[in-house]
Amino acid sequence: MIKVLHCLSQIPGKTGSGVYLQALVREGHKLGLDQWLICGVPASMPKVEIDQLADHHIFPIIFDAPDLPFPVAGMSDVMPYPSSRFSSFNQDTLTRYERAFAAKIKEVVELIHPDIIHSHHLWLMTALIRRLFPDIPLVTTSHGTDLRQLHLADHLALRAIVGCQDVDKVMALNEEQKKKIIDFYRLDEHQVVVTGSGFRHDLFNTNQCSKGPYIKLIYAGKLSRAKGLPWLLEAVAGIDNITLKLAGGGEGEEAEAIRRQAEKLAPKVELLGALSQEDLAEECKKSHIFVLPSFYEGLPLVLLEALACGCRVVITDLPGIQNLFPPEALDEGIISLVPLPTLIGPDVPKNEDLPRFVNNLRTAIKEQINKARQQQDFCCLPLEETLQQNTWGKIFGRVLKIYQEVLQ
């Protein structure tokens, strides 16, 4: 039985990387792996609950506490809960962060003696694990937000890059991301393998869909400008006889500004807040069109989830995004790609490009609305095959092969 220590520097289940982690634990449990978890949580969180892990298999690192007197450091600058930004880390913050993580990781490794460590994000925690335990096999899943932090917190980038160069295997979500990882972290090509991203087919499917004749749009993700939400709201303000539901949370002034903008468009726009996977699946089954106008995506799991629920899709033409679905889905008009505006850095649009972006977004949404009214259901066999190859069971099969390869 393989003993795996999973390491995530933030709260499990609240973001794409946390959903990914929970999926790995769930699939590993089915195959009898002995799994343990280290994760970062706020002091206000009573305990971490993952169905497949006993409480004594979970080791939280507590933020907003004497050793770490600041909120959980988020891999995105806007998180669905109170968080710190790595870009604001000074030397004292960095020292406290690494000291707390080092103490917990040493404690757990000495207690359980893992066969392999699976960390998430090519960032500070992974670099720290490699420095502390150079002889324990270490694999890492990059969720894309680590590449973004190289730009946003560039004063920490070299520390992360150097520490992550000796990871045994890095798992990328797509070929575009693989190229960036090799380039940015100066890794050998054999160190990086594409495993993809998955979804829960038991939840996200077309069983008991109830879309109805009135067109409903849905967005799922953080309430942030980097997700393109202010401009999505501007686009739908000019479209009649629809409803847009926003599923997701966010903290700080940026998220509050988006909430105020959305509330002004009520009842056309409805704020759902953060949803469980079960509740999100139910909302997707009621919706005709999924919209993701993001300027940067690390892990767009929700794209697969929405497609599996029979939603048409409007999404920005993000790097590598077309690797997630077959070209037939574009040719048959199931998915619309909206050109990105010119960006400053990883996710800040140039103001002069925004009117065109809003117009393109509105046009794509209207086209999908017309298609949904003409034909609510669609059938695309290559898309069905792609979805079948990207269930969590299939993804974990690829991950398990990497575990076995590294252990050999």
N, C-alpha and C positions, 0 to 999 in steps of 0.2 A: 504493500500500500504506500503510495507516494504521500509524503507529508509536505503540504504547501503552506507557506506563510504569505498571505496577501497583505500588501501595504498600500494604503491610500491616505494622502495627507489631509483629506477633508471628509465631510459627512457622507457615508454611503447612501445611495438611493436618491439623492437630491439633485444630481446633475447627470449628464450623459455618462461620465466616467464612473459615477456611483452606481448607475443602473447596469453598466457593463460589468462592474465588480460583482454585484448581486447575481447576475446571470451566470458568471463563471462559478460562483459558489454553488448555485442551484444545480448546474449541470455536473460539476465535480462531485457533488453529493450523490447524484444518481449512480455514478461509477465507483463510489466507495472511497474517494480520496479523503485523506485526513487533513482537514483545512482549518486554518487559524487566521486571525485578522488583527492588524494594527490600523487604527484610523484616527483622524483628528476630529474632535467634537467640542462644542461649547460647554461650559460648566452648567448651563441651564438645561442641558439635555439629560434627562434622567438616566437613560441607558440606550445602547445601540441594540436594535433587534433585527436579526436576520434569521428567518425561519429555519434554515438548514444548519445554523451554528449554535451550539450551546453557549450560554453566557460566559462560561469560563474559557471559551475559545476566542473571545473578543477582548482586545486590549486597547482602550481608548487613551489618546493623548489629549489632555484637557486644556483648552484655551480659556481666556477670560479668568485665569487663575494665577496664583502667585508666581509660578515658573514661567507662564506665558500670559502676561497681563494685557492681552489684546485679542480681538476676535479671530476666528479661524481664518487662516490665509487662503484665499481662493485662487484657483488657477485661472479664473476669469475675473475681470475687474468688477463686474456686476454679478453677484451670486443671488440665489433665491433665499438667502438668509444673511444676517449681519456678518460681515467679513472684512478682513484686512487685505490690502493690496501689496503684492511683492514689490511693486515700484516704489512704495513708501518705506521699505526696509532700510534701516541704517545699520551700523555695525553692531550696536547693542541688540537690536531686534533679531538680526541674523544669528548672533551668538546664542541668544536665548532659545531661538527656534531650533537650531541644530543641537544644542545641549539637551533639550527636552526630548527630541526625537531619538538622539543617540542613546540616551539612558533607557528609554522604553524598548527600543529595538534590541539593545544588548540584553536586557532583562528577558525578553521573550525568546530570543535565539538560545540563550543559555538554558532556558526552561524546557523548550520543546525540541531543540536540535532539528530544524527543518531540513528536508532533502533539497528543497528549492525555494527561492523567494521570488514571488511575482509582484513587482511594484508597478505603480501606475503614474505616468508622466515622466518624461526625461527632464527632471528638474532637481531641486535641491535634495529632496528626500532620497531619490534614487542614487544620486551622486554620493550621499552620505553612507548609504547601505554598502555601496561598492568599496568605499574607503575603509569601512569598519570590518567588512567580511569579504576579503578578496577571494577566498577559497570556496565560498558557498555559491552554487550555481544561481545566477540572477537573470531573470527575464523581465522585460518591461513592456507594457503597452503604452504607446504614445497616442494620446487622444487629440492631438493638434493644438490644444491650448498651451502646451509647453513651448511649441514653436513660436506662438504669439508672445509668450512671456520673454523670450530671448530679445524681443524688440522693446516691450513695455518696461521690463526691469533689466535693462542692458548692463547695469552695474553688477548684476549677479550672474550674467550669462556665462562668463568664462569659468566660474566656479562650477556651474552646472555641466557645461560642455566637457571639461576635463574629467570630472568625476564620472560621467556617463559613458566615456569612451570604451571602458572595459566591460560593459554589460555583455553577457554571453549572447543574448538574442533580444532584438527589439521587434515588437509586433506593430506594424503600421496598418492603418485602416484602408489605404488605397495606394496605387502606384505613384500618384503625384506626391503624396505625403512621404512615401518611401524615399523618393529622390531628394526631397528637402531634408529629411533626417540625415541621409548620407552626407549631403553637402554641408549642412549647418554644424553637425556634430563630428564631421570628418571620420566617419565610420567606414569600415570595409563593407562591400556590398553583401557579403555572405552573413553579416551580422543582422541584417534587416530583412524581415519577411512580411508579406502582406497576409493578414488573417481576416480582415474585413470587420464589419459590424453587423449585429444581428437584431432580432426582435422575437417576442414571445408569440408564437403562432397559436398557442392555446387561448390567448386573449385577443390578439389583433388578427381578425379574419372577417369574412363576410357573413358568418352565421348570425341570424336574427338582426340583420341590418334594417334600419327603419328611417330611411332618408327623407321620404315624403316629397311633395311637389315644391315646397317653398325652399329656395336655395340657401343653404347654410355653409359658411366658410369657417375654418378653424385654423388657428395658429397655436403652436405649442413650443414653449421655450421660455427663457428668461425675459423679463421686461427690461430691455436695454436698447440703447441707440444702435449698438453694434449689430443687433438683430434686425435693424431696419424698421422697427415698429412705428416710430413717428411718421414715416413716409407711407407705410402701409395704411395707417389710419387716415392720412391725407388722401390716399388713393381711393379708399372705400367710401369716403365722405361724398364722392361724386358718383356713386353707384346706387341706384334705387332698388327696392324690393329684395333686399338680401339681409342676412344676419351674419355678423362676424363674432366668433367667440375666441377670446384670448385665454389660453390655458397656460399658467405659469406664474411664478412669483419673482420678486426682486426687492432689494432694499436700497435705501438712499434716495437722494433728490432726483436722480435720473429716472428711477422706477416710478416715483411719485408723480413726476411730470407726465409720464406716459399714462398713468392711471387717470390723471385729471383730463388729459386729451381724450381718452377713451370715454370717460363719463360724459363729456360734452356731446358725444355722438350716440348716447343711449336713446332709445332701446336698440338701435341698429347694431351697436357694439356692446357685448356683454363680457364682463371680467369674471372668469371662473376661479381664479387663484390657482395655486399649485394643486395638481391632481395626482392621485395614485395611478399606477399603470392600469388597474382595472377600470377606474373612472375615465381615464383618457381613452381607453379602447371603446367604451360606451359612447363617448362624445364623437369619436371618429366615425363610428358606425352610423351616427345620425347626420353626419356632414357630407356634403357633396365635393367640396374643394378644400384641400390643405394648402396653406400659403406660408412660405418661409422666405422672407425677403432679406436674409442675413447677408452682412458684408464679410463675415468670417465664420466658418464652422469647423469645430474640431471633430465632432462626432454626431452627424445628423441621423441618429437612430430613428427619430420620429418620421423621417421620410419613408423608410421601409414600413413602419407601423401604419402610416396613413394609407399607403398603397395597398397594403394587405387588407385594409378595411374598405377597399373599393373607392377611395377618394381620388379624384383628379388632383393634379399638383401644379402649383405655380411656385417656382423657386429661382433664386438668383443663380447665375451661371458661375458657380464657385469652382475654383481649381480642383480637379479630381472628381467633381460631383457626378459627371457622366459615367464614371466607372461603376457607379452603384446600380445602374439599371441598363437594360439592353437598348440599343438604338431604336428598336421597334416601338418602344414606349413614347419616344419623341415623334417618330414618323406617323404614328396613329393618333397623335394629339392628346395623349393621356397626361403628358408632362409638358409644361411650358417653361422655358428658360428665359429669364429676364437678364439683360446685360448689366453687369456691375457698373456703378459710377466709378470715376477715377478716385482712387483711395490715397490718402496720406497716411503712411504707416500701414499697419495691418488691417484697420477697420474704420478709419475716419474718412467719410466721403467729402470730396470737394464741393463746396456750396454751389458753384456754377453748374455742376452736373446734376443736381438734385431735381430740378423741374423735369428734365428729360427722364430721369429714373422713375419719378412718380407717374409720369404719363405712360411709360413702358409697362410699369407694374399694373396700372389701371387697365390698360389695353389687354394685357395677358389674362387678367382676372375676368374681364368681360367676355373674352373668347372662351374661356373655360365655363363660364356661366351659360353661354349659349349652347355649348356642347352638352352640358349636364341637362339642360332643358330638353334638348332633342333626344338624348340617349343617356339615361341615368346610369345604366350598367355598361360595363365595357369588358371585353375579353381579349387578352393579349398573352398567348401561350409562352413566348420568351420571357415576359415579365413574371408569369407564374413560376417558371422554372428558376428564375433568378431569386425570387422570394423563397422558394423551397431550399435553395442552396445557402440562404442566409438566415435560417432559423438559428437560435442559440445552440441547439444541439450540433448543427453543422460547424458553427464557429468554434465551439469547444473541442470538437474533434481535431481541428487544426491546431488549437492551443496545446492539446494533450500530446500531439506528435512533437511539438517543440519541446515540451517538458522532457519527453523520452529521449529526444536527440541530445539535449543539453546534459541530461543525467548520464548518458552513455559516454 
